[in-house]
């Protein structure tokens, strides 16, 4: 009987082992999954709540330089994108995490004026205290 608590403890510790043998008790990957779920539900307040009060964005759609954006500006940005692509979604292809970084390969899809958009992207998120503090998104500009 005394082996059951020890077995449960061992299971708990091993379930927190990440690639490279690192033990992690953070939920950064879940924060990012919540971000994408809120994005797909067009819940911009929840999307913005995944970010810190001021987040550094490197994203070609915002220009050639990294910029800081508030949660309010993030909501406005996604609302404008939603106006252009009312059915927009992001399909996660793969997700990786290591420490305070989460990398997501995904495809953004949507329709604008009867034209289908499909754009493969890769985003590197840096998190601190359960909030995204940096979001670097890469895709081919056409």
Backbone as CSV, one residue per row, in Angstrom:
resi,resn,N_x,N_y,N_z,CA_x,CA_y,CA_z,C_x,C_y,C_z
1,UNK,0.816,-1.200,0.000,0.000,0.000,0.000,0.857,1.261,0.000
2,UNK,2.034,1.200,0.642,2.868,2.403,0.700,3.480,2.742,-0.655
3,UNK,3.424,1.819,-1.613,3.981,2.075,-2.938,3.043,2.897,-3.812
4,UNK,1.756,2.917,-3.501,0.795,3.670,-4.306,1.085,5.165,-4.261
5,UNK,1.254,5.812,-3.067,1.574,7.246,-3.068,2.891,7.551,-3.785
6,UNK,3.892,6.675,-3.593,5.169,6.869,-4.271,5.000,6.759,-5.778
7,UNK,4.183,5.812,-6.236,3.926,5.655,-7.668,3.224,6.881,-8.233
8,UNK,2.257,7.412,-7.485,1.558,8.616,-7.942,2.511,9.804,-8.024
9,UNK,3.386,9.955,-7.043,4.354,11.045,-7.061,5.289,10.902,-8.258
10,UNK,5.768,9.702,-8.510,6.649,9.452,-9.647,5.941,9.760,-10.957
11,UNK,4.688,9.337,-11.090,3.907,9.634,-12.293,3.780,11.141,-12.483
12,UNK,3.476,11.885,-11.403,3.315,13.328,-11.487,4.607,14.004,-11.952
13,UNK,5.731,13.614,-11.370,7.019,14.221,-11.737,7.368,13.885,-13.178
14,UNK,7.190,12.628,-13.594,7.525,12.247,-14.963,6.618,12.907,-15.991
15,UNK,5.391,13.228,-15.620,4.490,13.896,-16.562,4.893,15.340,-16.796
16,UNK,5.770,15.865,-15.962,6.234,17.241,-16.118,7.570,17.331,-16.826
17,UNK,8.108,16.216,-17.277,9.395,16.234,-17.965,9.177,16.643,-19.408
18,UNK,9.920,17.670,-19.829,9.849,18.170,-21.197,11.009,17.618,-21.997
19,UNK,10.992,17.826,-23.337,12.129,17.384,-24.149,13.436,17.936,-23.594
20,UNK,14.477,17.135,-23.634,15.758,17.548,-23.095,15.891,17.200,-21.618
21,UNK,14.865,16.558,-21.052,14.943,16.133,-19.670,14.638,17.207,-18.648
22,UNK,14.169,18.368,-19.074,13.860,19.446,-18.139,12.528,19.180,-17.455
23,UNK,12.476,19.470,-16.170,11.224,19.343,-15.438,10.568,20.713,-15.387
24,UNK,9.307,20.757,-15.781,8.589,22.021,-15.838,7.214,21.869,-15.204
25,UNK,6.872,22.822,-14.354,5.562,22.826,-13.735,4.751,24.023,-14.221
26,UNK,5.173,24.644,-15.348,4.431,25.802,-15.860,3.356,25.348,-16.835
27,UNK,2.486,26.254,-17.142,1.377,25.924,-18.039,1.424,26.774,-19.300
28,UNK,2.612,27.129,-19.745,2.742,28.020,-20.897,2.092,27.457,-22.151
29,UNK,2.232,26.172,-22.385,1.618,25.570,-23.563,0.096,25.693,-23.479
30,UNK,-0.463,25.549,-22.302,-1.917,25.677,-22.142,-2.384,27.107,-22.356
31,UNK,-1.577,28.085,-21.954,-1.907,29.495,-22.217,-2.026,29.713,-23.718
32,UNK,-1.093,29.159,-24.469,-1.099,29.339,-25.925,-2.267,28.573,-26.554
33,UNK,-2.557,27.385,-26.071,-3.734,26.664,-26.584,-5.010,27.470,-26.314
34,UNK,-5.093,28.096,-25.140,-6.249,28.947,-24.816,-6.320,30.151,-25.746
35,UNK,-5.159,30.711,-26.071,-5.095,31.835,-27.002,-5.694,31.444,-28.354
36,UNK,-5.274,30.306,-28.889,-5.768,29.865,-30.195,-7.251,29.497,-30.138
37,UNK,-7.694,28.912,-29.038,-9.112,28.593,-28.894,-9.948,29.879,-28.890
38,UNK,-9.500,30.884,-28.152,-10.218,32.165,-28.115,-10.185,32.835,-29.487
39,UNK,-9.048,32.751,-30.182,-8.925,33.300,-31.539,-9.963,32.663,-32.452
40,UNK,-10.057,31.330,-32.407,-10.992,30.618,-33.278,-12.447,30.896,-32.916
41,UNK,-12.694,31.297,-31.674,-14.043,31.670,-31.234,-14.305,33.164,-31.392
42,UNK,-13.306,33.886,-31.904,-13.389,35.340,-32.108,-13.692,36.060,-30.799
43,UNK,-13.104,35.573,-29.723,-13.247,36.154,-28.385,-12.019,37.020,-28.110
44,UNK,-12.061,38.244,-28.612,-10.871,39.109,-28.609,-10.467,39.549,-27.211
45,UNK,-11.397,39.678,-26.288,-11.047,40.048,-24.907,-10.223,38.931,-24.254
46,UNK,-10.605,37.682,-24.505,-9.844,36.553,-23.963,-8.487,36.454,-24.641
47,UNK,-8.452,36.682,-25.954,-7.169,36.697,-26.671,-6.245,37.728,-26.022
48,UNK,-6.732,38.949,-25.864,-5.914,40.020,-25.284,-5.493,39.687,-23.860
49,UNK,-6.347,38.990,-23.118,-6.020,38.623,-21.740,-4.881,37.626,-21.627
50,UNK,-4.553,36.944,-22.710,-3.406,36.032,-22.713,-2.086,36.799,-22.779
51,UNK,-2.160,38.056,-23.179,-0.971,38.891,-23.324,-0.741,39.741,-22.076
52,UNK,0.507,40.132,-21.865,0.842,41.076,-20.796,0.255,42.441,-21.155
53,UNK,0.268,43.371,-20.220,-0.271,44.710,-20.474,0.392,45.365,-21.683
54,UNK,1.672,45.100,-21.872,2.409,45.608,-23.026,3.267,44.456,-23.557
55,UNK,3.026,44.094,-24.812,3.707,42.946,-25.415,4.489,43.391,-26.636
56,UNK,5.684,42.832,-26.797,6.505,43.119,-27.964,6.104,42.178,-29.102
57,UNK,5.682,42.766,-30.234,5.274,42.002,-31.413,6.275,42.224,-32.536
58,UNK,6.728,41.129,-33.133,7.473,41.180,-34.387,6.614,40.411,-35.378
59,UNK,6.018,41.142,-36.302,5.030,40.564,-37.214,5.027,41.418,-38.469
60,UNK,5.260,40.803,-39.613,5.343,41.553,-40.867,4.070,42.346,-41.149
61,UNK,2.936,41.897,-40.621,1.689,42.636,-40.854,1.667,43.955,-40.081
62,UNK,2.595,44.109,-39.128,2.677,45.352,-38.344,3.828,46.245,-38.782
63,UNK,4.589,45.801,-39.770,5.734,46.577,-40.249,7.018,45.780,-40.123
64,UNK,8.118,46.437,-40.415,9.410,45.751,-40.441,10.113,45.709,-39.093
65,UNK,9.639,46.471,-38.123,10.286,46.531,-36.814,9.356,45.986,-35.738
66,UNK,9.955,45.506,-34.668,9.171,45.053,-33.524,8.534,46.262,-32.846
67,UNK,7.293,46.096,-32.394,6.592,47.178,-31.712,5.903,46.635,-30.460
68,UNK,5.742,47.521,-29.489,4.972,47.159,-28.301,3.516,47.499,-28.556
69,UNK,2.641,46.612,-28.068,1.203,46.824,-28.209,0.527,46.535,-26.873
70,UNK,-0.452,47.344,-26.537,-1.249,47.117,-25.339,-2.310,46.055,-25.612
71,UNK,-2.951,45.597,-24.565,-4.056,44.649,-24.742,-5.177,45.296,-25.560
72,UNK,-5.452,46.569,-25.299,-6.510,47.273,-26.035,-6.187,47.346,-27.528
73,UNK,-4.944,47.647,-27.863,-4.533,47.704,-29.266,-4.619,46.319,-29.909
74,UNK,-4.328,45.285,-29.132,-4.419,43.915,-29.640,-5.868,43.571,-29.981
75,UNK,-6.797,43.956,-29.123,-8.216,43.725,-29.402,-8.618,44.422,-30.695
76,UNK,-8.240,45.680,-30.849,-8.597,46.446,-32.050,-7.995,45.815,-33.305
77,UNK,-6.774,45.329,-33.195,-6.110,44.704,-34.340,-6.863,43.464,-34.801
78,UNK,-7.245,42.606,-33.847,-7.962,41.382,-34.220,-9.393,41.674,-34.664
79,UNK,-10.023,42.687,-34.113,-11.357,43.073,-34.572,-11.314,43.523,-36.030
80,UNK,-10.293,44.292,-36.391,-10.145,44.755,-37.775,-9.890,43.574,-38.720
81,UNK,-9.066,42.637,-38.278,-8.792,41.454,-39.090,-10.065,40.621,-39.256
82,UNK,-10.854,40.544,-38.204,-12.112,39.797,-38.236,-13.112,40.442,-39.195
83,UNK,-13.085,41.767,-39.296,-13.960,42.446,-40.258,-13.610,42.040,-41.685
84,UNK,-12.315,41.866,-41.939,-11.868,41.495,-43.280,-12.111,40.009,-43.559
85,UNK,-11.886,39.155,-42.563,-12.048,37.707,-42.685,-13.009,37.212,-41.601
86,UNK,-14.313,37.328,-41.807,-15.289,36.987,-40.765,-15.257,35.526,-40.303
87,UNK,-14.758,34.623,-41.146,-14.719,33.209,-40.778,-13.308,32.733,-40.418
88,UNK,-12.420,33.665,-40.083,-11.020,33.316,-39.872,-10.830,32.336,-38.721
89,UNK,-9.877,31.447,-38.916,-9.498,30.425,-37.942,-8.001,30.200,-38.052
90,UNK,-7.445,29.604,-37.018,-6.045,29.193,-37.031,-5.998,27.711,-36.688
91,UNK,-5.464,26.930,-37.599,-5.365,25.481,-37.418,-3.953,25.141,-36.952
92,UNK,-3.828,24.718,-35.692,-2.519,24.347,-35.153,-2.066,23.049,-35.804
93,UNK,-0.864,23.065,-36.352,-0.265,21.866,-36.937,0.642,21.177,-35.920
94,UNK,1.383,21.974,-35.141,2.259,21.422,-34.115,2.560,22.498,-33.094
95,UNK,2.857,22.072,-31.880,3.157,23.012,-30.803,4.275,22.421,-29.957
96,UNK,5.261,23.248,-29.632,6.430,22.831,-28.866,6.617,23.812,-27.720
97,UNK,7.117,23.328,-26.596,7.423,24.262,-25.517,8.709,23.853,-24.832
98,UNK,9.413,24.848,-24.350,10.637,24.636,-23.592,10.810,25.850,-22.686
99,UNK,10.653,25.654,-21.412,10.806,26.771,-20.480,9.757,27.833,-20.732
100,UNK,10.219,29.057,-20.945,9.280,30.171,-21.140,8.962,30.440,-22.608
101,UNK,9.347,29.519,-23.507,9.069,29.687,-24.937,8.104,28.608,-25.426
102,UNK,7.166,29.028,-26.271,6.258,28.101,-26.936,6.276,28.449,-28.418
103,UNK,6.460,27.442,-29.252,6.501,27.622,-30.705,5.301,26.900,-31.301
104,UNK,4.592,27.605,-32.167,3.399,27.036,-32.783,3.509,27.143,-34.303
105,UNK,3.359,26.009,-34.974,3.211,25.995,-36.425,1.720,25.915,-36.690
106,UNK,1.206,26.840,-37.497,-0.223,26.861,-37.749,-0.519,27.407,-39.136
107,UNK,-1.760,27.198,-39.555,-2.227,27.727,-40.828,-3.429,28.612,-40.532
108,UNK,-3.339,29.867,-40.945,-4.469,30.793,-40.820,-5.317,30.664,-42.075
109,UNK,-6.623,30.517,-41.872,-7.537,30.399,-43.004,-8.698,31.367,-42.819
110,UNK,-9.239,31.820,-43.931,-10.384,32.723,-43.889,-10.810,33.106,-45.287
111,UNK,-11.967,33.731,-45.372,-12.517,34.145,-46.660,-12.794,35.636,-46.641
112,UNK,-12.313,36.323,-47.668,-12.584,37.752,-47.837,-13.099,37.972,-49.252
113,UNK,-14.274,38.565,-49.347,-14.875,38.846,-50.660,-14.795,37.650,-51.594
114,UNK,-15.246,36.488,-51.121,-15.290,35.246,-51.888,-13.923,34.721,-52.304
115,UNK,-12.875,35.187,-51.645,-11.526,34.722,-51.932,-10.965,34.033,-50.685
116,UNK,-10.547,32.782,-50.851,-10.026,32.001,-49.731,-8.577,32.386,-49.443
117,UNK,-8.279,32.636,-48.180,-6.918,32.912,-47.721,-6.440,31.714,-46.912
118,UNK,-5.217,31.276,-47.175,-4.606,30.187,-46.425,-3.131,30.533,-46.302
119,UNK,-2.671,30.755,-45.060,-1.317,31.244,-44.850,-0.629,30.445,-43.749
120,UNK,0.417,29.692,-44.121,1.213,28.947,-43.146,2.073,29.928,-42.354
121,UNK,2.102,29.740,-41.037,2.841,30.647,-40.174,3.534,29.870,-39.057
122,UNK,4.494,30.521,-38.450,5.161,29.992,-37.270,5.275,31.142,-36.277
123,UNK,4.838,30.900,-35.051,4.897,31.938,-34.018,5.739,31.436,-32.856
124,UNK,6.596,32.314,-32.363,7.416,32.033,-31.191,6.927,32.960,-30.084
125,UNK,6.390,32.374,-29.041,5.863,33.136,-27.918,6.823,33.028,-26.736
126,UNK,7.047,34.140,-26.060,7.789,34.161,-24.810,6.809,34.549,-23.716
127,UNK,6.772,33.764,-22.656,5.830,34.009,-21.567,6.560,34.294,-20.263
128,UNK,5.915,35.098,-19.442,6.420,35.391,-18.099,5.205,35.488,-17.184
129,UNK,5.231,34.738,-16.106,4.131,34.735,-15.135,2.786,34.436,-15.789
130,UNK,2.771,33.511,-16.760,1.538,33.080,-17.373,0.966,34.021,-18.422
131,UNK,1.727,35.038,-18.826,1.278,35.997,-19.844,2.311,36.064,-20.968
132,UNK,1.826,36.305,-22.174,2.724,36.456,-23.328,3.354,37.836,-23.260
133,UNK,4.681,37.889,-23.266,5.397,39.167,-23.242,6.052,39.478,-24.587
134,UNK,6.162,38.437,-25.434,6.736,38.635,-26.768,6.090,37.647,-27.723
135,UNK,5.763,38.136,-28.928,5.124,37.320,-29.952,5.807,37.629,-31.284
136,UNK,6.610,36.682,-31.750,7.279,36.818,-33.045,6.621,35.848,-34.011
137,UNK,5.948,36.393,-35.015,5.224,35.565,-35.981,5.874,35.703,-37.345
138,UNK,6.142,34.569,-37.969,6.830,34.536,-39.246,5.955,33.898,-40.317
139,UNK,5.929,34.527,-41.472,5.209,33.993,-42.626,5.767,34.670,-43.853
140,UNK,5.487,34.071,-45.007,5.962,34.639,-46.276,5.005,35.736,-46.718
141,UNK,5.556,36.918,-46.908,4.736,38.028,-47.422,4.607,37.887,-48.922
142,UNK,3.396,38.088,-49.407,3.185,37.971,-50.860,2.822,39.307,-51.434
